[in-house]
């Protein structure tokens, strides 16, 4: 994947316009960019903040020790790729209202091409079939109505950003984690509903493709997403009770097996710690300025041609701001990746913010 991409949300609410938001990865950290008050501004991502302030989970330490650091990081990256592809499929499912499982091979092939994947993915199709079916079961069980999917939001108040898997309306009952129990819906002898104790809530949902369970970082992530939703959609939050849920597929064998995990994180103690996490991150990153390596031109034997330039992000932002909003947004539009037989909207169009800089560097040499 190129280093700069435009995040395009799925919208189901007419009349709501989401500003263009761009995302970039600098080494292990992810940042978002958007025009705020006529300035092109950089914000750290939710996951970047939490990775910095939270200690590593015990299970992850044990897992790294078992595999060795290099191999563990390799496997972790492979799992992250699968999780990203699952999110792409889930977002497309929510957008279209249906998902043809027979197109999974196309999704996988195009994702492999776009991300230059060189490790085996033979099991991905089977796993995606099972995990997407589990997602379908959940959506049916809770009568989910998506309002947004792959929703990028910026917080001007708290100065961070993130992409929420989905926000929508969910029907919950009196059971654990909102499970709808028989006692919640009473019917007469003819099958007509005579009493319904279920209720519709505004759910902020975060998919997890792993099957290790849910952890503090997952809880904190949802509460930071809630801050983003509250700031950007105050009226929507006023109209509904807001609930936060983690979802993940389970391993299952039989038709009647429960196929997914769901955990209501709304009352997690992590919600009381978010302001502290933000303060710690901001203190530690106050004097840190990310940089990007630009290596271009022709390498000549025994001659240094100035092929390397280390560019601070603040210089890039200054260039963007000096060019003006309208021109810059045009230059930032991603270049589409050939999709072959890929259904529309499967992959976000991806491009690079640094292409123009690289070209200019080449012209100067």
C-alpha positions in Angstrom: 0.0 0.0 0.0 1.3 3.5 -0.8 2.1 5.8 2.1 -0.8 8.2 1.7 -4.4 7.4 1.2 -7.8 9.1 1.1 -10.2 7.5 3.5 -13.6 7.4 1.9 -16.5 6.6 4.3 -19.8 4.9 3.6 -22.6 7.3 4.3 -26.2 6.4 4.9 -27.5 9.7 6.4 -28.5 12.2 3.8 -27.4 15.8 4.2 -24.2 14.9 6.2 -20.9 15.8 4.6 -17.7 14.4 5.9 -14.5 16.4 5.2 -11.8 14.7 3.2 -9.4 12.9 5.5 -6.1 11.4 4.5 -4.0 8.8 6.3 -0.3 8.1 6.3 2.0 5.7 8.1 5.4 7.0 9.3 7.5 4.0 10.4 5.2 2.3 13.0 3.0 5.3 13.7 -0.2 6.4 11.8 -1.2 9.9 11.2 -4.3 11.6 9.7 -4.4 14.8 7.7 -7.2 17.2 6.9 -7.9 20.8 6.1 -8.9 22.5 9.4 -9.7 26.2 9.2 -7.9 26.5 5.9 -4.8 24.8 7.2 -3.6 21.3 6.3 -3.2 19.7 9.8 -1.7 16.4 11.1 -3.3 14.4 13.9 -2.0 11.2 15.5 -4.3 8.2 15.2 -6.2 6.5 18.0 -4.0 3.3 17.7 -0.8 5.3 17.6 -1.7 7.1 20.9 -2.7 3.9 22.6 0.3 1.9 21.5 2.4 4.6 23.1 0.7 5.0 26.4 -0.5 1.4 27.2 1.7 -1.4 28.3 1.9 -4.4 26.1 -0.7 -7.1 26.9 0.6 -10.1 28.8 -0.7 -12.6 26.2 1.2 -10.6 23.5 4.5 -10.7 25.5 4.1 -14.5 25.9 3.3 -14.9 22.2 6.3 -12.9 21.2 8.5 -14.9 23.6 7.2 -18.2 22.1 7.8 -17.2 18.5 10.8 -15.0 18.8 10.6 -11.3 18.1 11.3 -11.3 14.3 9.0 -14.2 13.5 6.3 -12.8 15.9 6.4 -9.4 14.2 6.1 -11.1 10.8 3.1 -13.1 11.8 1.6 -10.1 13.5 1.9 -8.1 10.2 0.3 -11.0 8.3 -2.6 -11.1 10.8 -3.0 -7.3 10.4 -3.3 -7.7 6.6 -6.0 -10.3 7.1 -7.8 -8.0 9.5 -7.6 -5.1 7.0 -9.1 -7.3 4.2 -11.9 -8.5 6.5 -12.7 -4.8 7.2 -12.8 -4.0 3.5 -15.2 -6.9 2.9 -17.3 -6.0 5.9 -17.6 -2.3 4.8 -18.5 -3.4 1.3 -21.2 -5.7 2.7 -22.7 -2.9 4.8 -22.6 -0.5 1.8 -24.3 -2.8 -0.7 -26.5 -4.7 1.8 -25.3 -8.0 0.4 -22.0 -9.9 -0.2 -21.4 -12.5 -2.9 -19.0 -15.0 -1.3 -18.0 -16.3 -4.7 -16.2 -13.0 -5.3 -13.8 -13.5 -2.4 -11.0 -14.8 -4.7 -11.1 -11.5 -6.6 -11.0 -9.5 -3.3 -8.0 -11.5 -2.1 -6.1 -11.3 -5.5 -6.5 -7.5 -5.7 -5.6 -7.0 -2.1 -2.4 -9.1 -2.6 -1.5 -7.1 -5.6 -2.2 -3.7 -4.0 -0.1 -4.6 -0.9 2.6 -6.6 -2.7 2.0 -9.6 -0.4 4.6 -12.4 -0.7 3.4 -14.8 2.0 0.9 -17.6 1.6 -2.7 -16.7 1.9 -4.3 -20.0 0.9 -6.4 -20.2 4.0 -7.8 -16.6 3.7 -10.8 -17.5 1.4 -12.0 -20.3 3.8 -11.6 -18.1 6.8 -13.2 -15.1 5.2 -16.2 -17.2 4.3 -16.6 -18.3 7.9 -16.0 -14.9 9.4 -18.3 -13.0 7.0 -21.0 -15.6 7.7 -20.5 -15.0 11.4 -20.8 -11.2 10.8 -24.0 -11.9 8.9 -25.4 -13.8 11.8 -24.6 -11.0 14.2 -26.2 -8.3 11.9 -29.4 -10.4 11.7 -29.5 -11.3 15.4 -29.3 -7.6 16.4 -31.2 -6.1 13.4 -28.3 -3.8 12.6 -28.9 -0.8 10.4 -25.6 0.8 9.3 -25.3 4.6 9.2 -21.6 4.8 8.6 -18.8 2.4 7.7 -15.0 3.0 7.5 -15.8 6.4 9.0 -12.7 8.7 9.3 -13.2 11.5 11.9 -11.0 14.3 13.2 -11.2 15.8 16.7 -10.3 19.5 16.7 -10.9 19.6 20.4 -8.7 16.7 21.4 -6.3 16.7 18.4 -6.5 13.1 17.3 -8.2 11.1 14.6 -9.4 7.6 13.8 -11.4 5.4 11.4 -14.4 3.8 12.9 -15.4 0.4 11.5 -19.1 1.1 11.7 -21.7 3.2 13.4 -25.4 2.3 13.3 -28.6 1.4 15.0 -28.8 -1.8 17.0 -31.6 -3.6 18.7 -30.6 -4.9 22.1 -32.4 -6.9 24.9 -31.9 -7.5 28.6 -29.3 -10.2 28.2 -25.6 -10.0 28.7 -24.0 -7.7 26.1 -27.4 -6.7 24.9 -28.5 -10.2 23.9 -32.2 -10.4 23.0 -33.8 -13.0 25.3 -37.2 -14.8 24.9 -38.6 -12.8 27.8 -37.9 -9.5 25.9 -40.4 -10.3 23.2 -43.7 -11.8 24.3 -46.1 -13.2 21.8 -49.7 -14.5 21.9 -50.8 -18.0 20.8 -51.1 -16.7 17.2 -47.5 -15.5 17.2 -48.4 -11.8 17.4 -46.0 -9.6 19.5 -47.9 -8.3 22.5 -44.9 -6.9 24.5 -41.5 -5.9 23.3 -38.9 -4.8 25.8 -36.1 -4.5 23.2 -34.7 -1.1 22.4 -32.8 0.6 19.6 -29.4 2.1 20.4 -26.7 4.0 18.5 -23.9 1.5 18.4 -20.2 2.3 17.7 -18.7 -1.0 16.6 -15.1 -2.1 16.2 -14.3 -5.4 14.4 -11.5 -7.6 15.7 -10.5 -10.5 13.4 -8.3 -12.1 16.0 -9.6 -14.7 18.5 -7.6 -13.9 21.6 -10.4 -12.0 23.3 -10.8 -8.3 23.9 -8.3 -6.2 25.9 -7.8 -2.8 27.5 -6.6 -1.2 24.3 -9.8 -2.3 22.6 -11.9 -0.8 25.3 -9.9 2.5 25.2 -10.1 2.6 21.4 -13.9 2.5 21.5 -14.1 5.3 24.1 -11.8 7.5 21.9 -14.1 6.7 19.0 -17.0 7.9 21.1 -15.3 11.2 21.6 -15.0 11.5 17.8 -18.7 10.7 17.3 -19.9 13.1 20.0 -17.9 16.0 18.6 -18.8 15.4 15.0 -22.5 14.3 15.4 -23.8 16.0 18.5 -27.4 15.8 17.4 -27.2 12.0 16.6 -25.7 11.4 20.1 -28.6 13.4 21.7 -31.2 11.4 19.9 -30.0 7.9 21.0 -28.5 6.0 23.9 -24.9 5.3 22.7 -23.4 1.9 23.3 -19.9 0.7 22.5 -19.2 -2.9 21.2 -16.3 -5.0 20.3 -17.1 -7.8 17.8 -15.0 -10.8 16.7 -15.6 -14.1 14.9 -15.4 -17.4 16.8 -14.1 -20.8 15.7 -17.3 -22.8 15.0 -18.1 -26.2 13.5 -21.9 -26.8 13.8 -24.8 -24.8 12.3 -26.2 -24.1 15.8 -22.9 -23.0 17.3 -22.5 -19.3 18.4 -20.4 -17.9 15.7 -19.1 -14.6 17.2 -18.1 -12.8 20.3 -19.7 -9.5 21.3 -18.8 -7.4 24.3 -20.4 -4.2 25.5 -17.6 -1.9 26.5 -19.8 1.2 27.3 -19.1 1.1 31.0 -15.5 0.2 30.8 -13.2 1.9 33.3 -11.0 2.9 30.4 -13.4 5.8 29.6 -12.1 7.5 32.7 -8.5 7.3 31.5 -8.8 8.7 28.0 -7.9 12.3 29.0 -4.8 11.0 30.8 -3.7 9.0 27.8 -4.0 12.0 25.6 -2.1 14.2 28.0 0.8 11.6 28.3 1.0 11.3 24.5 1.0 15.0 23.9 3.7 15.6 26.5 6.0 12.8 25.1 5.4 13.9 21.5 5.6 17.6 22.1 9.1 18.0 20.5 8.9 15.1 18.1 8.6 16.0 14.4 8.1 13.0 12.1 10.3 12.8 9.0 10.1 11.1 5.7 13.0 9.8 3.6 12.9 10.8 -0.1 15.4 8.8 -2.2 15.3 9.6 -5.9 17.2 10.3 -9.0 20.0 8.2 -10.5 22.7 6.6 -8.4 26.1 7.2 -10.0 29.2 5.2 -9.2 31.6 7.1 -6.9 29.5 10.3 -7.1 27.1 11.7 -4.6 24.2 13.3 -6.4 22.1 14.3 -3.5 19.7 11.4 -4.0 18.7 11.4 -0.3 16.6 14.1 1.4 15.1 13.9 4.9 12.0 16.0 4.9 10.3 17.0 8.1 6.5 16.6 7.9 6.1 20.2 9.0 7.9 21.2 5.7 5.4 19.1 3.8 2.5 20.6 5.6 3.9 24.1 4.9 4.1 23.3 1.2 0.5 22.1 1.3 -0.7 25.2 3.1 1.1 27.5 0.7 -0.4 26.0 -2.4 -4.0 26.7 -1.1 -6.8 24.4 -0.3 -8.5 23.8 -3.7 -5.3 23.2 -5.6 -3.9 21.0 -2.9 -7.0 18.8 -2.6 -6.8 18.2 -6.3 -3.1 17.3 -6.2 -3.8 14.9 -3.2 -6.5 12.9 -5.0 -5.2 9.3 -5.2 -4.4 7.5 -8.4 -6.8 4.6 -8.8 -5.3 1.1 -8.9 -6.5 -1.0 -11.8 -9.2 -3.2 -10.5 -9.5 -5.8 -13.3 -12.7 -7.7 -12.5 -13.0 -6.3 -9.0 -16.5 -5.2 -8.1 -16.9 -1.4 -7.6 -15.8 0.1 -4.3 -14.0 -3.0 -3.1 -10.7 -1.2 -2.6 -10.1 2.4 -1.6 -8.3 4.2 -4.4 -4.7 4.7 -3.1 -2.1 7.3 -4.1 1.0 9.0 -2.7 1.4 12.5 -1.4 5.1 12.3 -2.1 5.0 11.6 -5.8 5.2 15.3 -6.7 8.1 15.8 -4.3 9.9 12.9 -5.7 9.4 14.2 -9.2 10.7 17.6 -8.2 13.8 16.1 -6.6 14.5 14.1 -9.8 14.2 17.3 -11.9 16.7 19.1 -9.7 19.4 16.5 -10.2 
